[in-house]
Amino acid sequence: MRQNLRKSAPKLATKAEENIPEGLAAFSFPEASRLRLRTSNMCETLNSQIKRHTHIVDLFPNESWLLHLVTGVIIEISKEWEAGKI
């Protein structure tokens, strides 16, 4: 199969061979982490939580306050993730 790909798409075959180690890097993580990383659900959950918390406030006095709120949300979600609740 590799030879067929090299004949029909040599640039693709070269790129694939060069990037295989990076593509398989996720397998070096512990199994519990790999299971969470296989989908984009964690990113979607994080974005929805940030949106939910920032939408409630409506008006932020300054950028620093917004950053403080979002950082708190991220820390809370990180602790839940580490504890296996998510």
PDB file with SEQRES, HELIX, SHEET and CRYST1 records, atoms N, CA, C and O in Angstrom:
SEQRES   1 A   86  MET ARG GLN ASN LEU ARG LYS SER ALA PRO LYS LEU ALA          
SEQRES   2 A   86  THR LYS ALA GLU GLU ASN ILE PRO GLU GLY LEU ALA ALA          
SEQRES   3 A   86  PHE SER PHE PRO GLU ALA SER ARG LEU ARG LEU ARG THR          
SEQRES   4 A   86  SER ASN MET CYS GLU THR LEU ASN SER GLN ILE LYS ARG          
SEQRES   5 A   86  HIS THR HIS ILE VAL ASP LEU PHE PRO ASN GLU SER TRP          
SEQRES   6 A   86  LEU LEU HIS LEU VAL THR GLY VAL ILE ILE GLU ILE SER          
SEQRES   7 A   86  LYS GLU TRP GLU ALA GLY LYS ILE                              
HELIX    1 AA1 ARG A    2  SER A    8  1                                   7    
HELIX    2 AA2 PRO A   10  GLY A   23  1                                  14    
HELIX    3 AA3 ALA A   25  SER A   28  5                                   4    
HELIX    4 AA4 GLU A   31  LEU A   37  1                                   7    
HELIX    5 AA5 ASN A   41  VAL A   57  1                                  17    
HELIX    6 AA6 GLU A   63  ALA A   83  1                                  21    
CRYST1    1.000    1.000    1.000  90.00  90.00  90.00 P 1           1          
ATOM      1  N   MET A   1       0.815  -1.191   0.000  1.00  0.00           N  
ATOM      2  CA  MET A   1       0.000   0.000   0.000  1.00  0.00           C  
ATOM      3  C   MET A   1       0.861   1.258   0.000  1.00  0.00           C  
ATOM      4  O   MET A   1       0.541   2.228  -0.687  1.00  0.00           O  
ATOM      5  N   ARG A   2       1.956   1.250   0.768  1.00  0.00           N  
ATOM      6  CA  ARG A   2       2.822   2.406   0.834  1.00  0.00           C  
ATOM      7  C   ARG A   2       3.386   2.744  -0.540  1.00  0.00           C  
ATOM      8  O   ARG A   2       3.475   3.915  -0.907  1.00  0.00           O  
ATOM      9  N   GLN A   3       3.768   1.713  -1.303  1.00  0.00           N  
ATOM     10  CA  GLN A   3       4.317   1.948  -2.637  1.00  0.00           C  
ATOM     11  C   GLN A   3       3.261   2.535  -3.568  1.00  0.00           C  
ATOM     12  O   GLN A   3       3.567   3.395  -4.394  1.00  0.00           O  
ATOM     13  N   ASN A   4       2.015   2.069  -3.435  1.00  0.00           N  
ATOM     14  CA  ASN A   4       0.938   2.620  -4.256  1.00  0.00           C  
ATOM     15  C   ASN A   4       0.735   4.097  -3.960  1.00  0.00           C  
ATOM     16  O   ASN A   4       0.557   4.898  -4.877  1.00  0.00           O  
ATOM     17  N   LEU A   5       0.760   4.460  -2.682  1.00  0.00           N  
ATOM     18  CA  LEU A   5       0.599   5.859  -2.299  1.00  0.00           C  
ATOM     19  C   LEU A   5       1.779   6.685  -2.787  1.00  0.00           C  
ATOM     20  O   LEU A   5       1.602   7.808  -3.260  1.00  0.00           O  
ATOM     21  N   ARG A   6       2.965   6.140  -2.676  1.00  0.00           N  
ATOM     22  CA  ARG A   6       4.158   6.866  -3.115  1.00  0.00           C  
ATOM     23  C   ARG A   6       4.097   7.137  -4.625  1.00  0.00           C  
ATOM     24  O   ARG A   6       4.559   8.180  -5.087  1.00  0.00           O  
ATOM     25  N   LYS A   7       3.533   6.207  -5.382  1.00  0.00           N  
ATOM     26  CA  LYS A   7       3.420   6.405  -6.832  1.00  0.00           C  
ATOM     27  C   LYS A   7       2.333   7.413  -7.180  1.00  0.00           C  
ATOM     28  O   LYS A   7       2.537   8.284  -8.025  1.00  0.00           O  
ATOM     29  N   SER A   8       1.177   7.295  -6.530  1.00  0.00           N  
ATOM     30  CA  SER A   8       0.055   8.158  -6.897  1.00  0.00           C  
ATOM     31  C   SER A   8       0.098   9.528  -6.230  1.00  0.00           C  
ATOM     32  O   SER A   8      -0.397  10.499  -6.803  1.00  0.00           O  
ATOM     33  N   ALA A   9       0.677   9.633  -5.033  1.00  0.00           N  
ATOM     34  CA  ALA A   9       0.728  10.913  -4.318  1.00  0.00           C  
ATOM     35  C   ALA A   9       2.031  10.999  -3.528  1.00  0.00           C  
ATOM     36  O   ALA A   9       2.027  10.848  -2.306  1.00  0.00           O  
ATOM     37  N   PRO A  10       3.133  11.239  -4.212  1.00  0.00           N  
ATOM     38  CA  PRO A  10       4.430  11.217  -3.538  1.00  0.00           C  
ATOM     39  C   PRO A  10       4.574  12.274  -2.432  1.00  0.00           C  
ATOM     40  O   PRO A  10       5.174  12.001  -1.392  1.00  0.00           O  
ATOM     41  N   LYS A  11       4.033  13.461  -2.648  1.00  0.00           N  
ATOM     42  CA  LYS A  11       4.142  14.495  -1.614  1.00  0.00           C  
ATOM     43  C   LYS A  11       3.361  14.109  -0.356  1.00  0.00           C  
ATOM     44  O   LYS A  11       3.825  14.314   0.765  1.00  0.00           O  
ATOM     45  N   LEU A  12       2.176  13.552  -0.562  1.00  0.00           N  
ATOM     46  CA  LEU A  12       1.361  13.109   0.566  1.00  0.00           C  
ATOM     47  C   LEU A  12       2.067  11.992   1.326  1.00  0.00           C  
ATOM     48  O   LEU A  12       2.077  11.992   2.557  1.00  0.00           O  
ATOM     49  N   ALA A  13       2.646  11.059   0.617  1.00  0.00           N  
ATOM     50  CA  ALA A  13       3.347   9.946   1.261  1.00  0.00           C  
ATOM     51  C   ALA A  13       4.521  10.458   2.091  1.00  0.00           C  
ATOM     52  O   ALA A  13       4.742   9.990   3.208  1.00  0.00           O  
ATOM     53  N   THR A  14       5.260  11.399   1.561  1.00  0.00           N  
ATOM     54  CA  THR A  14       6.402  11.965   2.283  1.00  0.00           C  
ATOM     55  C   THR A  14       5.932  12.687   3.542  1.00  0.00           C  
ATOM     56  O   THR A  14       6.492  12.489   4.621  1.00  0.00           O  
ATOM     57  N   LYS A  15       4.908  13.522   3.406  1.00  0.00           N  
ATOM     58  CA  LYS A  15       4.370  14.254   4.562  1.00  0.00           C  
ATOM     59  C   LYS A  15       3.858  13.287   5.631  1.00  0.00           C  
ATOM     60  O   LYS A  15       4.102  13.488   6.821  1.00  0.00           O  
ATOM     61  N   ALA A  16       3.158  12.252   5.213  1.00  0.00           N  
ATOM     62  CA  ALA A  16       2.623  11.282   6.163  1.00  0.00           C  
ATOM     63  C   ALA A  16       3.759  10.600   6.931  1.00  0.00           C  
ATOM     64  O   ALA A  16       3.674  10.451   8.150  1.00  0.00           O  
ATOM     65  N   GLU A  17       4.800  10.193   6.246  1.00  0.00           N  
ATOM     66  CA  GLU A  17       5.920   9.527   6.903  1.00  0.00           C  
ATOM     67  C   GLU A  17       6.655  10.470   7.853  1.00  0.00           C  
ATOM     68  O   GLU A  17       7.107  10.045   8.916  1.00  0.00           O  
ATOM     69  N   GLU A  18       6.777  11.737   7.485  1.00  0.00           N  
ATOM     70  CA  GLU A  18       7.468  12.708   8.342  1.00  0.00           C  
ATOM     71  C   GLU A  18       6.671  13.007   9.609  1.00  0.00           C  
ATOM     72  O   GLU A  18       7.255  13.277  10.659  1.00  0.00           O  
ATOM     73  N   ASN A  19       5.354  12.961   9.518  1.00  0.00           N  
ATOM     74  CA  ASN A  19       4.511  13.403  10.635  1.00  0.00           C  
ATOM     75  C   ASN A  19       3.880  12.270  11.440  1.00  0.00           C  
ATOM     76  O   ASN A  19       3.092  12.529  12.349  1.00  0.00           O  
ATOM     77  N   ILE A  20       4.206  11.044  11.129  1.00  0.00           N  
ATOM     78  CA  ILE A  20       3.632   9.922  11.883  1.00  0.00           C  
ATOM     79  C   ILE A  20       3.968  10.013  13.375  1.00  0.00           C  
ATOM     80  O   ILE A  20       3.074   9.801  14.195  1.00  0.00           O  
ATOM     81  N   PRO A  21       5.209  10.318  13.767  1.00  0.00           N  
ATOM     82  CA  PRO A  21       5.488  10.404  15.217  1.00  0.00           C  
ATOM     83  C   PRO A  21       4.622  11.445  15.929  1.00  0.00           C  
ATOM     84  O   PRO A  21       4.149  11.198  17.038  1.00  0.00           O  
ATOM     85  N   GLU A  22       4.412  12.599  15.307  1.00  0.00           N  
ATOM     86  CA  GLU A  22       3.572  13.628  15.918  1.00  0.00           C  
ATOM     87  C   GLU A  22       2.113  13.183  15.979  1.00  0.00           C  
ATOM     88  O   GLU A  22       1.402  13.487  16.937  1.00  0.00           O  
ATOM     89  N   GLY A  23       1.682  12.476  14.971  1.00  0.00           N  
ATOM     90  CA  GLY A  23       0.310  11.999  14.940  1.00  0.00           C  
ATOM     91  C   GLY A  23       0.028  10.939  15.990  1.00  0.00           C  
ATOM     92  O   GLY A  23      -1.108  10.781  16.436  1.00  0.00           O  
ATOM     93  N   LEU A  24       1.053  10.225  16.375  1.00  0.00           N  
ATOM     94  CA  LEU A  24       0.893   9.163  17.374  1.00  0.00           C  
ATOM     95  C   LEU A  24       1.276   9.610  18.778  1.00  0.00           C  
ATOM     96  O   LEU A  24       1.275   8.801  19.705  1.00  0.00           O  
ATOM     97  N   ALA A  25       1.603  10.885  18.946  1.00  0.00           N  
ATOM     98  CA  ALA A  25       2.042  11.396  20.249  1.00  0.00           C  
ATOM     99  C   ALA A  25       0.986  11.211  21.327  1.00  0.00           C  
ATOM    100  O   ALA A  25       1.326  11.030  22.496  1.00  0.00           O  
ATOM    101  N   ALA A  26      -0.271  11.252  20.963  1.00  0.00           N  
ATOM    102  CA  ALA A  26      -1.346  11.090  21.957  1.00  0.00           C  
ATOM    103  C   ALA A  26      -1.273   9.737  22.650  1.00  0.00           C  
ATOM    104  O   ALA A  26      -1.746   9.599  23.778  1.00  0.00           O  
ATOM    105  N   PHE A  27      -0.691   8.741  21.998  1.00  0.00           N  
ATOM    106  CA  PHE A  27      -0.605   7.414  22.600  1.00  0.00           C  
ATOM    107  C   PHE A  27       0.416   7.348  23.738  1.00  0.00           C  
ATOM    108  O   PHE A  27       0.474   6.352  24.459  1.00  0.00           O  
ATOM    109  N   SER A  28       1.215   8.394  23.900  1.00  0.00           N  
ATOM    110  CA  SER A  28       2.159   8.417  25.015  1.00  0.00           C  
ATOM    111  C   SER A  28       1.500   8.888  26.309  1.00  0.00           C  
ATOM    112  O   SER A  28       2.092   8.765  27.382  1.00  0.00           O  
ATOM    113  N   PHE A  29       0.277   9.427  26.222  1.00  0.00           N  
ATOM    114  CA  PHE A  29      -0.457   9.858  27.411  1.00  0.00           C  
ATOM    115  C   PHE A  29      -1.080   8.659  28.108  1.00  0.00           C  
ATOM    116  O   PHE A  29      -1.274   7.612  27.490  1.00  0.00           O  
ATOM    117  N   PRO A  30      -1.395   8.806  29.397  1.00  0.00           N  
ATOM    118  CA  PRO A  30      -2.102   7.726  30.098  1.00  0.00           C  
ATOM    119  C   PRO A  30      -3.448   7.445  29.428  1.00  0.00           C  
ATOM    120  O   PRO A  30      -4.039   8.325  28.802  1.00  0.00           O  
ATOM    121  N   GLU A  31      -3.913   6.223  29.568  1.00  0.00           N  
ATOM    122  CA  GLU A  31      -5.140   5.814  28.873  1.00  0.00           C  
ATOM    123  C   GLU A  31      -6.336   6.691  29.232  1.00  0.00           C  
ATOM    124  O   GLU A  31      -7.149   7.008  28.364  1.00  0.00           O  
ATOM    125  N   ALA A  32      -6.456   7.088  30.497  1.00  0.00           N  
ATOM    126  CA  ALA A  32      -7.591   7.923  30.910  1.00  0.00           C  
ATOM    127  C   ALA A  32      -7.579   9.255  30.157  1.00  0.00           C  
ATOM    128  O   ALA A  32      -8.633   9.753  29.762  1.00  0.00           O  
ATOM    129  N   SER A  33      -6.418   9.820  29.961  1.00  0.00           N  
ATOM    130  CA  SER A  33      -6.316  11.086  29.221  1.00  0.00           C  
ATOM    131  C   SER A  33      -6.601  10.878  27.739  1.00  0.00           C  
ATOM    132  O   SER A  33      -7.256  11.705  27.104  1.00  0.00           O  
ATOM    133  N   ARG A  34      -6.110   9.775  27.195  1.00  0.00           N  
ATOM    134  CA  ARG A  34      -6.338   9.509  25.766  1.00  0.00           C  
ATOM    135  C   ARG A  34      -7.820   9.404  25.454  1.00  0.00           C  
ATOM    136  O   ARG A  34      -8.275   9.889  24.418  1.00  0.00           O  
ATOM    137  N   LEU A  35      -8.574   8.775  26.342  1.00  0.00           N  
ATOM    138  CA  LEU A  35     -10.003   8.617  26.101  1.00  0.00           C  
ATOM    139  C   LEU A  35     -10.701   9.969  26.049  1.00  0.00           C  
ATOM    140  O   LEU A  35     -11.651  10.149  25.287  1.00  0.00           O  
ATOM    141  N   ARG A  36     -10.241  10.911  26.845  1.00  0.00           N  
ATOM    142  CA  ARG A  36     -10.840  12.242  26.835  1.00  0.00           C  
ATOM    143  C   ARG A  36     -10.401  13.060  25.625  1.00  0.00           C  
ATOM    144  O   ARG A  36     -11.144  13.924  25.160  1.00  0.00           O  
ATOM    145  N   LEU A  37      -9.227  12.801  25.123  1.00  0.00           N  
ATOM    146  CA  LEU A  37      -8.677  13.595  24.015  1.00  0.00           C  
ATOM    147  C   LEU A  37      -9.171  13.138  22.644  1.00  0.00           C  
ATOM    148  O   LEU A  37      -8.946  13.832  21.652  1.00  0.00           O  
ATOM    149  N   ARG A  38      -9.825  12.010  22.569  1.00  0.00           N  
ATOM    150  CA  ARG A  38     -10.180  11.474  21.254  1.00  0.00           C  
ATOM    151  C   ARG A  38     -11.297  12.254  20.573  1.00  0.00           C  
ATOM    152  O   ARG A  38     -11.502  12.107  19.368  1.00  0.00           O  
ATOM    153  N   THR A  39     -12.021  13.078  21.319  1.00  0.00           N  
ATOM    154  CA  THR A  39     -13.064  13.904  20.719  1.00  0.00           C  
ATOM    155  C   THR A  39     -12.844  15.354  21.110  1.00  0.00           C  
ATOM    156  O   THR A  39     -11.981  15.657  21.933  1.00  0.00           O  
ATOM    157  N   SER A  40     -13.613  16.236  20.530  1.00  0.00           N  
ATOM    158  CA  SER A  40     -13.508  17.656  20.860  1.00  0.00           C  
ATOM    159  C   SER A  40     -14.508  18.045  21.945  1.00  0.00           C  
ATOM    160  O   SER A  40     -14.738  19.232  22.176  1.00  0.00           O  
ATOM    161  N   ASN A  41     -15.102  17.062  22.611  1.00  0.00           N  
ATOM    162  CA  ASN A  41     -16.109  17.359  23.632  1.00  0.00           C  
ATOM    163  C   ASN A  41     -15.567  18.233  24.751  1.00  0.00           C  
ATOM    164  O   ASN A  41     -16.277  19.107  25.248  1.00  0.00           O  
ATOM    165  N   MET A  42     -14.324  18.013  25.156  1.00  0.00           N  
ATOM    166  CA  MET A  42     -13.748  18.809  26.236  1.00  0.00           C  
ATOM    167  C   MET A  42     -13.658  20.279  25.831  1.00  0.00           C  
ATOM    168  O   MET A  42     -13.989  21.159  26.626  1.00  0.00           O  
ATOM    169  N   CYS A  43     -13.220  20.550  24.621  1.00  0.00           N  
ATOM    170  CA  CYS A  43     -13.139  21.936  24.148  1.00  0.00           C  
ATOM    171  C   CYS A  43     -14.522  22.561  24.055  1.00  0.00           C  
ATOM    172  O   CYS A  43     -14.708  23.720  24.427  1.00  0.00           O  
ATOM    173  N   GLU A  44     -15.471  21.817  23.570  1.00  0.00           N  
ATOM    174  CA  GLU A  44     -16.838  22.326  23.453  1.00  0.00           C  
ATOM    175  C   GLU A  44     -17.431  22.603  24.834  1.00  0.00           C  
ATOM    176  O   GLU A  44     -18.119  23.606  25.023  1.00  0.00           O  
ATOM    177  N   THR A  45     -17.171  21.723  25.795  1.00  0.00           N  
ATOM    178  CA  THR A  45     -17.655  21.927  27.152  1.00  0.00           C  
ATOM    179  C   THR A  45     -17.017  23.163  27.765  1.00  0.00           C  
ATOM    180  O   THR A  45     -17.699  23.977  28.388  1.00  0.00           O  
ATOM    181  N   LEU A  46     -15.719  23.302  27.590  1.00  0.00           N  
ATOM    182  CA  LEU A  46     -15.007  24.467  28.126  1.00  0.00           C  
ATOM    183  C   LEU A  46     -15.571  25.757  27.538  1.00  0.00           C  
ATOM    184  O   LEU A  46     -15.862  26.702  28.272  1.00  0.00           O  
ATOM    185  N   ASN A  47     -15.722  25.795  26.228  1.00  0.00           N  
ATOM    186  CA  ASN A  47     -16.251  27.003  25.587  1.00  0.00           C  
ATOM    187  C   ASN A  47     -17.663  27.322  26.054  1.00  0.00           C  
ATOM    188  O   ASN A  47     -17.987  28.488  26.278  1.00  0.00           O  
ATOM    189  N   SER A  48     -18.504  26.314  26.202  1.00  0.00           N  
ATOM    190  CA  SER A  48     -19.880  26.571  26.642  1.00  0.00           C  
ATOM    191  C   SER A  48     -19.915  27.055  28.089  1.00  0.00           C  
ATOM    192  O   SER A  48     -20.735  27.906  28.434  1.00  0.00           O  
ATOM    193  N   GLN A  49     -19.032  26.520  28.945  1.00  0.00           N  
ATOM    194  CA  GLN A  49     -18.983  26.974  30.338  1.00  0.00           C  
ATOM    195  C   GLN A  49     -18.506  28.425  30.431  1.00  0.00           C  
ATOM    196  O   GLN A  49     -19.057  29.215  31.197  1.00  0.00           O  
ATOM    197  N   ILE A  50     -17.495  28.766  29.659  1.00  0.00           N  
ATOM    198  CA  ILE A  50     -17.008  30.152  29.648  1.00  0.00           C  
ATOM    199  C   ILE A  50     -18.113  31.086  29.152  1.00  0.00           C  
ATOM    200  O   ILE A  50     -18.343  32.148  29.730  1.00  0.00           O  
ATOM    201  N   LYS A  51     -18.784  30.687  28.088  1.00  0.00           N  
ATOM    202  CA  LYS A  51     -19.864  31.506  27.539  1.00  0.00           C  
ATOM    203  C   LYS A  51     -20.985  31.676  28.571  1.00  0.00           C  
ATOM    204  O   LYS A  51     -21.517  32.773  28.741  1.00  0.00           O  
ATOM    205  N   ARG A  52     -21.334  30.591  29.252  1.00  0.00           N  
ATOM    206  CA  ARG A  52     -22.411  30.638  30.242  1.00  0.00           C  
ATOM    207  C   ARG A  52     -22.065  31.584  31.385  1.00  0.00           C  
ATOM    208  O   ARG A  52     -22.900  32.387  31.802  1.00  0.00           O  
ATOM    209  N   HIS A  53     -20.833  31.495  31.897  1.00  0.00           N  
ATOM    210  CA  HIS A  53     -20.435  32.341  33.018  1.00  0.00           C  
ATOM    211  C   HIS A  53     -20.271  33.804  32.613  1.00  0.00           C  
ATOM    212  O   HIS A  53     -20.617  34.695  33.389  1.00  0.00           O  
ATOM    213  N   THR A  54     -19.761  34.065  31.435  1.00  0.00           N  
ATOM    214  CA  THR A  54     -19.568  35.456  31.014  1.00  0.00           C  
ATOM    215  C   THR A  54     -20.875  36.094  30.566  1.00  0.00           C  
ATOM    216  O   THR A  54     -21.030  37.311  30.658  1.00  0.00           O  
ATOM    217  N   HIS A  55     -21.813  35.292  30.085  1.00  0.00           N  
ATOM    218  CA  HIS A  55     -23.105  35.822  29.640  1.00  0.00           C  
ATOM    219  C   HIS A  55     -23.930  36.326  30.823  1.00  0.00           C  
ATOM    220  O   HIS A  55     -24.682  37.293  30.697  1.00  0.00           O  
ATOM    221  N   ILE A  56     -23.784  35.666  31.970  1.00  0.00           N  
ATOM    222  CA  ILE A  56     -24.529  36.047  33.167  1.00  0.00           C  
ATOM    223  C   ILE A  56     -24.144  37.456  33.613  1.00  0.00           C  
ATOM    224  O   ILE A  56     -24.998  38.224  34.055  1.00  0.00           O  
ATOM    225  N   VAL A  57     -22.877  37.790  33.499  1.00  0.00           N  
ATOM    226  CA  VAL A  57     -22.373  39.059  34.011  1.00  0.00           C  
ATOM    227  C   VAL A  57     -22.739  40.229  33.105  1.00  0.00           C  
ATOM    228  O   VAL A  57     -23.003  41.322  33.608  1.00  0.00           O  
ATOM    229  N   ASP A  58     -22.765  40.043  31.812  1.00  0.00           N  
ATOM    230  CA  ASP A  58     -23.109  41.067  30.805  1.00  0.00           C  
ATOM    231  C   ASP A  58     -22.088  42.189  30.669  1.00  0.00           C  
ATOM    232  O   ASP A  58     -21.599  42.430  29.566  1.00  0.00           O  
ATOM    233  N   LEU A  59     -21.759  42.866  31.731  1.00  0.00           N  
ATOM    234  CA  LEU A  59     -20.881  44.029  31.629  1.00  0.00           C  
ATOM    235  C   LEU A  59     -19.672  43.835  32.537  1.00  0.00           C  
ATOM    236  O   LEU A  59     -19.817  43.616  33.740  1.00  0.00           O  
ATOM    237  N   PHE A  60     -18.486  43.915  31.956  1.00  0.00           N  
ATOM    238  CA  PHE A  60     -17.265  43.749  32.717  1.00  0.00           C  
ATOM    239  C   PHE A  60     -16.626  45.115  32.933  1.00  0.00           C  
ATOM    240  O   PHE A  60     -16.502  45.892  31.986  1.00  0.00           O  
ATOM    241  N   PRO A  61     -16.218  45.423  34.168  1.00  0.00           N  
ATOM    242  CA  PRO A  61     -15.604  46.729  34.430  1.00  0.00           C  
ATOM    243  C   PRO A  61     -14.310  46.942  33.644  1.00  0.00           C  
ATOM    244  O   PRO A  61     -14.014  48.058  33.216  1.00  0.00           O  
ATOM    245  N   ASN A  62     -13.544  45.868  33.457  1.00  0.00           N  
ATOM    246  CA  ASN A  62     -12.308  45.980  32.676  1.00  0.00           C  
ATOM    247  C   ASN A  62     -11.863  44.592  32.215  1.00  0.00           C  
ATOM    248  O   ASN A  62     -12.429  43.577  32.620  1.00  0.00           O  
ATOM    249  N   GLU A  63     -10.860  44.571  31.379  1.00  0.00           N  
ATOM    250  CA  GLU A  63     -10.369  43.305  30.807  1.00  0.00           C  
ATOM    251  C   GLU A  63      -9.786  42.394  31.882  1.00  0.00           C  
ATOM    252  O   GLU A  63      -9.903  41.172  31.797  1.00  0.00           O  
ATOM    253  N   SER A  64      -9.161  42.991  32.891  1.00  0.00           N  
ATOM    254  CA  SER A  64      -8.557  42.206  33.968  1.00  0.00           C  
ATOM    255  C   SER A  64      -9.619  41.412  34.723  1.00  0.00           C  
ATOM    256  O   SER A  64      -9.387  40.261  35.095  1.00  0.00           O  
ATOM    257  N   TRP A  65     -10.770  42.013  34.948  1.00  0.00           N  
ATOM    258  CA  TRP A  65     -11.854  41.335  35.653  1.00  0.00           C  
ATOM    259  C   TRP A  65     -12.365  40.154  34.845  1.00  0.00           C  
ATOM    260  O   TRP A  65     -12.619  39.080  35.392  1.00  0.00           O  
ATOM    261  N   LEU A  66     -12.515  40.354  33.546  1.00  0.00           N  
ATOM    262  CA  LEU A  66     -12.949  39.277  32.653  1.00  0.00           C  
ATOM    263  C   LEU A  66     -11.947  38.126  32.679  1.00  0.00           C  
ATOM    264  O   LEU A  66     -12.332  36.961  32.774  1.00  0.00           O  
ATOM    265  N   LEU A  67     -10.667  38.459  32.594  1.00  0.00           N  
ATOM    266  CA  LEU A  67      -9.618  37.439  32.627  1.00  0.00           C  
ATOM    267  C   LEU A  67      -9.662  36.668  33.949  1.00  0.00           C  
ATOM    268  O   LEU A  67      -9.485  35.450  33.960  1.00  0.00           O  
ATOM    269  N   HIS A  68      -9.892  37.360  35.045  1.00  0.00           N  
ATOM    270  CA  HIS A  68      -9.982  36.713  36.356  1.00  0.00           C  
ATOM    271  C   HIS A  68     -11.153  35.728  36.392  1.00  0.00           C  
ATOM    272  O   HIS A  68     -11.003  34.611  36.887  1.00  0.00           O  
ATOM    273  N   LEU A  69     -12.304  36.124  35.878  1.00  0.00           N  
ATOM    274  CA  LEU A  69     -13.479  35.254  35.860  1.00  0.00           C  
ATOM    275  C   LEU A  69     -13.244  34.012  35.002  1.00  0.00           C  
ATOM    276  O   LEU A  69     -13.530  32.894  35.430  1.00  0.00           O  
ATOM    277  N   VAL A  70     -12.729  34.209  33.806  1.00  0.00           N  
ATOM    278  CA  VAL A  70     -12.504  33.086  32.888  1.00  0.00           C  
ATOM    279  C   VAL A  70     -11.442  32.139  33.440  1.00  0.00           C  
ATOM    280  O   VAL A  70     -11.564  30.923  33.299  1.00  0.00           O  
ATOM    281  N   THR A  71     -10.410  32.685  34.061  1.00  0.00           N  
ATOM    282  CA  THR A  71      -9.372  31.847  34.671  1.00  0.00           C  
ATOM    283  C   THR A  71      -9.971  30.983  35.774  1.00  0.00           C  
ATOM    284  O   THR A  71      -9.636  29.804  35.888  1.00  0.00           O  
ATOM    285  N   GLY A  72     -10.848  31.556  36.579  1.00  0.00           N  
ATOM    286  CA  GLY A  72     -11.516  30.788  37.633  1.00  0.00           C  
ATOM    287  C   GLY A  72     -12.352  29.647  37.075  1.00  0.00           C  
ATOM    288  O   GLY A  72     -12.351  28.542  37.619  1.00  0.00           O  
ATOM    289  N   VAL A  73     -13.066  29.918  35.986  1.00  0.00           N  
ATOM    290  CA  VAL A  73     -13.878  28.872  35.345  1.00  0.00           C  
ATOM    291  C   VAL A  73     -12.980  27.751  34.836  1.00  0.00           C  
ATOM    292  O   VAL A  73     -13.293  26.573  35.012  1.00  0.00           O  
ATOM    293  N   ILE A  74     -11.884  28.108  34.216  1.00  0.00           N  
ATOM    294  CA  ILE A  74     -10.966  27.104  33.670  1.00  0.00           C  
ATOM    295  C   ILE A  74     -10.345  26.269  34.794  1.00  0.00           C  
ATOM    296  O   ILE A  74     -10.205  25.054  34.653  1.00  0.00           O  
ATOM    297  N   ILE A  75      -9.976  26.900  35.893  1.00  0.00           N  
ATOM    298  CA  ILE A  75      -9.401  26.163  37.022  1.00  0.00           C  
ATOM    299  C   ILE A  75     -10.420  25.187  37.596  1.00  0.00           C  
ATOM    300  O   ILE A  75     -10.087  24.045  37.911  1.00  0.00           O  
ATOM    301  N   GLU A  76     -11.666  25.644  37.731  1.00  0.00           N  
ATOM    302  CA  GLU A  76     -12.724  24.771  38.256  1.00  0.00           C  
ATOM    303  C   GLU A  76     -12.940  23.555  37.352  1.00  0.00           C  
ATOM    304  O   GLU A  76     -13.057  22.431  37.840  1.00  0.00           O  
ATOM    305  N   ILE A  77     -12.991  23.777  36.058  1.00  0.00           N  
ATOM    306  CA  ILE A  77     -13.179  22.674  35.114  1.00  0.00           C  
ATOM    307  C   ILE A  77     -11.972  21.744  35.123  1.00  0.00           C  
ATOM    308  O   ILE A  77     -12.124  20.528  35.008  1.00  0.00           O  
ATOM    309  N   SER A  78     -10.777  22.306  35.257  1.00  0.00           N  
ATOM    310  CA  SER A  78      -9.565  21.493  35.308  1.00  0.00           C  
ATOM    311  C   SER A  78      -9.580  20.570  36.524  1.00  0.00           C  
ATOM    312  O   SER A  78      -9.208  19.401  36.423  1.00  0.00           O  
ATOM    313  N   LYS A  79     -10.010  21.093  37.671  1.00  0.00           N  
ATOM    314  CA  LYS A  79     -10.073  20.256  38.875  1.00  0.00           C  
ATOM    315  C   LYS A  79     -11.086  19.130  38.705  1.00  0.00           C  
ATOM    316  O   LYS A  79     -10.837  18.000  39.124  1.00  0.00           O  
ATOM    317  N   GLU A  80     -12.224  19.433  38.094  1.00  0.00           N  
ATOM    318  CA  GLU A  80     -13.224  18.390  37.847  1.00  0.00           C  
ATOM    319  C   GLU A  80     -12.682  17.343  36.880  1.00  0.00           C  
ATOM    320  O   GLU A  80     -12.923  16.148  37.053  1.00  0.00           O  
ATOM    321  N   TRP A  81     -11.956  17.789  35.869  1.00  0.00           N  
ATOM    322  CA  TRP A  81     -11.378  16.872  34.886  1.00  0.00           C  
ATOM    323  C   TRP A  81     -10.365  15.949  35.546  1.00  0.00           C  
ATOM    324  O   TRP A  81     -10.349  14.743  35.301  1.00  0.00           O  
ATOM    325  N   GLU A  82      -9.513  16.541  36.397  1.00  0.00           N  
ATOM    326  CA  GLU A  82      -8.492  15.740  37.089  1.00  0.00           C  
ATOM    327  C   GLU A  82      -9.115  14.737  38.051  1.00  0.00           C  
ATOM    328  O   GLU A  82      -8.583  13.644  38.247  1.00  0.00           O  
ATOM    329  N   ALA A  83     -10.247  15.109  38.651  1.00  0.00           N  
ATOM    330  CA  ALA A  83     -10.913  14.217  39.596  1.00  0.00           C  
ATOM    331  C   ALA A  83     -11.755  13.163  38.888  1.00  0.00           C  
ATOM    332  O   ALA A  83     -12.272  12.244  39.523  1.00  0.00           O  
ATOM    333  N   GLY A  84     -11.889  13.299  37.573  1.00  0.00           N  
ATOM    334  CA  GLY A  84     -12.647  12.314  36.801  1.00  0.00           C  
ATOM    335  C   GLY A  84     -14.135  12.555  36.801  1.00  0.00           C  
ATOM    336  O   GLY A  84     -14.904  11.659  36.454  1.00  0.00           O  
ATOM    337  N   LYS A  85     -14.563  13.747  37.181  1.00  0.00           N  
ATOM    338  CA  LYS A  85     -16.002  14.047  37.221  1.00  0.00           C  
ATOM    339  C   LYS A  85     -16.560  14.372  35.850  1.00  0.00           C  
ATOM    340  O   LYS A  85     -17.762  14.247  35.616  1.00  0.00           O  
ATOM    341  N   ILE A  86     -15.702  14.783  34.957  1.00  0.00           N  
ATOM    342  CA  ILE A  86     -16.160  15.128  33.593  1.00  0.00           C  
ATOM    343  C   ILE A  86     -15.749  14.019  32.666  1.00  0.00           C  
ATOM    344  O   ILE A  86     -16.023  14.082  31.468  1.00  0.00           O  
TER     345      ILE A  86                                                      
END                                                                             
